[in-house]
Amino acid sequence: MKKSYVITMRHDEKSLIALSHMQYDLFCTRNYIARNVLAIAAILVGGWYFKHIWGILLLAYGAYLLTSTYASANHTARKLIAAIQADGGRFPSSRYFFEEAQIRIVYHPGEPDEETLDPVGYGAVQKLGEDREYLYLFVSDRGGYMIPKKALGDDVGGFREFIRLRTKMDFQRSRVPMTRIRAWLYEREHRGPRL
């Protein structure tokens, strides 16, 4: 197993939205559960009283709640994207040095405002997430780091194990069923034949 990894991440609109979705998945469990319980209740009551206008409205509201899981996450990401675009449109970039005992981070590497941040110990990582394109390390409910899987090439599994051993945590997948199904189908399609 490798002893260190150096990975560069350059954000764009898509990555900021993905980061916001994973942040919601990992830190908003109560909201997710309450939203789904309310949605199911509204659909059941609305279906029972479908002949009444308020029953139809309840059914529609329940369907909206089930299909708009990331509404607040999208709103937050779009506000950040709008602020970046209003400020000149330069999205953040970082270079991560995953070392044996810490993560060193260089913000805007190779640019005039390059800045080396204080190292982060693996014990500071609170949650790990994973979707089809990225691995996520959150040090708080307010922010985290994204690692593009394509930057790791064939060593995604090695990196995942490297982080898992140091944080004593496993990577969690998205909670939204269709997102998980799409990720599973994608991985199955790109995994290649098994011997």
N, C-alpha and C positions, 0 to 999 in steps of 0.2 A: 504494500500500500504506500502511496506517495506520502511524503512528510509535509508537503505544502502545495498550495494551488495559487496561481495568480490569474485573476479573471477581471475583465473590463466590462462594465455595464453602461450602455448609453440609452437613456430613457427616450421614449416617444409617447404619443397619446395612448397608443394601445397598451404599452407597458404600465403606464400610470393607472389606467382603468383596471388592468389585471391585478396590480398591487392593492388597489382599493377593494376589489372583490375578495381577495384572499384575506385582507385585514378584517373585513366583515365576517367571513367564514370562521376565522379563528377567535375573534374577540366579541362577537355579538350573539352568542348562543341563546341567551334568554330572549332577545328580540326575535330571533329566528323561530324559536319554539312557540312563543306567544302569537306571532304572526300566522303561523301555520294552524295552530289550534283555532284561532279566530276565523281564519279562512274556511276551514272545514265546517265549523259551526255555522257560518253564514251560508255556505253552500247547502248544507243539510236543511236548515230552516227555510232558506229561499226555495229549495226544491220541493219541500213539503207544502209551502204556500205559493206555489208557482202561478196560481190563478189570479193572485192579487198583484197589483203593481209593486208594492213594497217587497213582495217575495222575489220578483224578477230583479229588483234593485239589489236585494241582499245576495242573490245568486251572482250577479255581475260583480259586486264588491268582493265576494269571496274569491271569484276567479281572478280579479285584479290582484288581490293579496298573494295568491299562489304564483302568479306570473311576474310579479314585480319585486322579487326578493332583493335585488341589488339597486333599487331606486335611490335610496339614500347614499349608497356607496358611489353610484354613478354621478349623483349631484356633487358630491365632494370632489371627485376626480375632475369633473368638468370645470369646477370653480378654479382648481389648481392649474389646469391646462389654460384656461382663459387668462389667469394672472401671468403665466409664463409667456403667453403670446403677446399680451399687452406690454410686457417688459422686454420685448425684443425677440421672443420666440426661441431662445436657446434652452433646450431641455438639459437637465442635470446629467452628468456622467461621473462614474466612480471607478476606481481600480481597487480591487480587494486582494489583499495578501492573506490568505488563510494559512497561518503558520501553526506550529505544534501547540502553542499555548494561547494564542490570541489572533485577532483579526486586525490587520492594519488597513486603513482606508485612506486613499488619496482622492480628494474631490476635484473634479475637472482636471484630470491628468493631462499634462502637456499643453495646458492653456495658460494664458497670462495670470489668471486668478487661481492657479493650482494651490490646493491647501491640503496639508497632511493633518488628519484628525487624530485625536487621542485613540490609542489602541482599545479594542473591545475584547474582553475575555469571554470565553465560551460560556462561562457561568452566567453572563448577563443576558444570554439569549432566552427569551420566554416561550416562544412558540416557533415551530417549524411547519412550513406548508409546501405543497407541491401541486402543480397543475401540469398540463400537457407541455408547456414551453419553459416554465421557470421553476426554480427552487427558491423558497423564501425563508429568511431568518429575521424574526421580529424580536427586537430588544425591548419593545414596549407596545402598548396598544395604539400608539401614535405614529409609529414608523418602523420600517424594517429595510432589509437589503434583498435585492433580487439577483439571482444568478441565472443567466440564460443557459438552458441545457445545451444548446448548440455550441456554446463556448467551451463546454467540457468534452465535446466529441463523444467518443466511445467510453469515456470514464465517468459517466453520470452515476453509475452504481458505486464506483470507488469513492467519489466525492460524497455521496449520500452517506456511506459508511464512515468516512472520515469525520463528517459533522456529527453523525449519530453517536459515535464513540466519545466525542469531546463534550457534547451537550447532554448526553444520557437521555435523549428524546428521539422520538420517531417523527418522520414527516407525515403531516396530515393532509389528506386530499380534500377537495372542495366538497361541501355538504349538499350542494344543489344536485339532485339526481341526474338531470340531463347533462350537466357539465361532467359528472363522473362517468356517465355512459359514453359520452363523446371522447373523453380521455382514454378510456379503456379500449374503445374501438380503434383509436389512432395508434395506441401503443401496440395493439395486436396486429394492425396492418403493417407497421414499420419495424416490427420485431424480427421479421424474417422467419424462414422455416426452422423448426426445431429438429434436432438430430436425435 
